Amino acid sequence: MISIKINRSESDSIQSFTISGHAFFADRGKDIVCAGASAVSIGAINAVHALTGVTPLIEQGDGFLRCVVPDKLPDGTHEKVQLLLEGMIISLQTIEEEYGEHIKITFKK
């Protein structure tokens, strides 16, 4: 199962997210759940960088992705980063609704 943990601040801002595990929906290379989660998360990180100039701290490995949003961004930049990451969460929740046996999202403050 793919486990997604979204860490939020007390003000509800996304501070970081971690994605780990494998969906095991289909054979490697044919797993649409894994491909969808990967495309959505990497696409969101790329959008954050391309559209805001912010480079999050990234850790990657086999079946593992961790993204940490830098602290103390200017207000306008912070809002843009948050909007892009909230969009990512909505896309991942859409995948979870259809394939909940293979992907689980949890939130932590």
N, C-alpha and C positions, 0 to 999 in steps of 0.2 A: 504494500500500500504506500502511496505517496502521502507524506505528512507535511502539511504546510502550517507553520507557526508565524502569526503576525504579532509583532510586539508594538504596542501603542503606549504613548506617554499618558500622563494624567489628563492632558488637554485633548486626548484622543488622536494625536498625530501619529502617523506610522513612523516608528524609529528604525525598525529592521524587520526582515522576514527571512525565514529559513525554510527551504524545501529539501526534503530528504526521502530516500526510499525509491522503490520502483512500483509501478502500477500492476504489473503482471496481468494486464488485460489481454495481451497478445504476445506473440514472439517478438524478440528484439528486432527493431527496425520496422515493425508493423503495428506497434502499440500506439493507438491514437490518443489514449489518455496521457501517456508520457509525452508524446509529441506536442499535444495541446498545452499541457502545463509548462513544458520547456519553452515553447514559442511565446506564450503569454508572458512569462516571467522575464525571459531574456529580452523580449521586445519592449517591455516596460522599462527595464534598466537602460536599454539603448535609447529609448525615447526621452528618459530623464536626462541623459547625457547630451543628446543632440538638441533638445529643445530648451534646456535650462543652463547647460554648461557645467552642471554639477556631476562630479564623478563619485558615485558611492563606493564604499569599501566593499569589495567582492571577494568571496572565497568560493572556490569551485572544486568539485571532485566527482567521481563516478556516483551518480545518483544524489548529488549534494550541491546546493547553492545557498549561500548566505549573502545578504545584501544589507548594509548598514548605511542609513542616511546620515550625512555629516550634520553635526550640531551647528547651531547659530547661523543659519542661512538668512539672507535678507528676506523680509516678509513676503514680497512679491514672488521671489524664487521659491521660498518654502511652500507657498500656496500652490504653485505650478507643480512642484514635485509631488505634493500630497494628492493633487487631482489625478496625476498620471498613475500613482500607485493605487489610489482608490479604484480607478478604472481597471487595473490589473486584478484587484480583489474581486470585482464584479465578474470579470471574465472567468476567473478560477472558480467562483461560486457557481457559475453556469455549468462548468464542467462537473463540479461536485454534484449538482442536482441530477444530472443524467447518469453519472458513473460513481456514485457515492460508495460503492463497495471497493473502489480502487483509489480514491483520493479523499482526504479529510483535512479540513481547514479549522484551526483553532486560533483564538485570539487571547492575548495576555496583556494586562496593564501593569 
